[in-house]
Amino acid sequence: MTNNTIHMSPTRAFKFAQNPLRALEDYLGEIDWYESDDKTALFYGTIVHNIAEGRNMLDGLSEDEQGQLISTRGATKGHLKSGFVEAEIVGNHLRDYVKTLSDEPLFEVSLKEPNDLEVDGETYEFNVTGRADMLTDDTVYDFKTVANNEFDGFLKFGSFRDNREQNYIKQVAFYAHMFGKKKAHILYIQKNSKTPFIYDYQLSEQDLYDGWQDIAKEIETAVQVIAQGKDKAKAVNDGSQWAFKYFGGVIYGNYNDEV
């Protein structure tokens, strides 16, 4: 490894917790963690966030990306393509709710905190970075768009099939700690043009404490993996395209077993 400063965020730490070697190769620029070229979900989320935060819905997108969202034919020329009209509706509903929470919220607030960690007798510098969706005087908010059928299941069972709500809790607990906020909310927004419900989940004090402790450990572990390099990074057969190539397309025994 070089002596360059390591950059770490909650989202990046989650990747390392899921599959250390795959995440390290992504961090080193050797692969892209997200293997699909389909940016539909990304564009949808961008539209929702932009509208909710009072910006132009296409803010932050390149001209080419905007061209993928805007119709160029017929009566809908110049308007959002049909696949993204729902995102505008969902974003406007979230915007209406956000305006009831604070008169002067701050959106997309970035942070960068320098740290150091000793690994195998050597000290490594790393920056903990991130960006909170919204801050008020005493609360941090995170916005999560959720597919229609997943939203219904989440309300019924209190969790997603992949348990990703645990990472969401850790992420917003991280921001609450870093920004010195006493409260934290996750706003789950249903992707539905007719009933874009918002589930306002407030973290308990236990959520905040456990979430911060967990993410702090995951960030430290991820930095250790980067510092120690690929020879010591564990590869997980996670069913991805990366794993198919690495493990030869075979999964033995338990889903998370190594070959």
HURA-V876052 format. One record per pair of residues at least 24 apart in sequence whose C-alpha atoms are under 6 Angstrom apart, sorted by the first residue. I is the first residue (numbers start at 1). J is the second residue. D is the distance in Angstrom with one decimal. If there is no record, write none. Layout:
i->I j->J d->D
i->I j->J d->D
This chain:
i->5 j->125 d->5.2
i->5 j->126 d->5.1
i->6 j->126 d->4.3
i->7 j->126 d->5.5
i->7 j->127 d->4.9
i->8 j->128 d->5.0
i->9 j->128 d->5.6
i->9 j->129 d->5.0
i->9 j->130 d->5.6
i->10 j->171 d->5.9
i->13 j->218 d->5.8
i->13 j->219 d->5.2
i->13 j->222 d->5.7
i->16 j->222 d->5.6
i->19 j->236 d->5.3
i->20 j->233 d->5.6
i->20 j->234 d->5.5
i->21 j->233 d->4.9
i->21 j->234 d->5.5
i->21 j->235 d->5.0
i->44 j->87 d->5.6
i->48 j->87 d->5.7
i->48 j->91 d->4.0
i->51 j->91 d->5.2
i->52 j->91 d->5.3
i->52 j->94 d->5.5
i->52 j->95 d->3.9
i->86 j->193 d->5.0
i->90 j->196 d->5.7
i->105 j->135 d->5.7
i->105 j->136 d->5.0
i->106 j->134 d->5.5
i->106 j->135 d->5.1
i->107 j->133 d->5.4
i->107 j->134 d->4.4
i->108 j->132 d->5.4
i->108 j->133 d->4.7
i->138 j->181 d->5.0
i->138 j->182 d->5.7
i->139 j->181 d->5.3
i->139 j->183 d->4.6
i->139 j->184 d->5.3
i->140 j->176 d->5.9
i->140 j->184 d->4.8
i->141 j->184 d->5.9
i->141 j->185 d->4.9
i->141 j->186 d->5.7
i->142 j->186 d->4.8
i->143 j->187 d->4.9
i->144 j->188 d->4.8
i->145 j->188 d->5.8
i->145 j->189 d->4.7
i->146 j->189 d->5.8
i->146 j->190 d->5.1
i->146 j->191 d->5.8
i->147 j->191 d->5.2
i->148 j->190 d->5.6
i->148 j->191 d->5.2
i->148 j->192 d->6.0
i->151 j->190 d->5.9
i->170 j->211 d->4.1
i->170 j->215 d->5.8
i->173 j->208 d->4.9
i->173 j->211 d->5.4
i->173 j->212 d->5.4
i->174 j->212 d->5.2
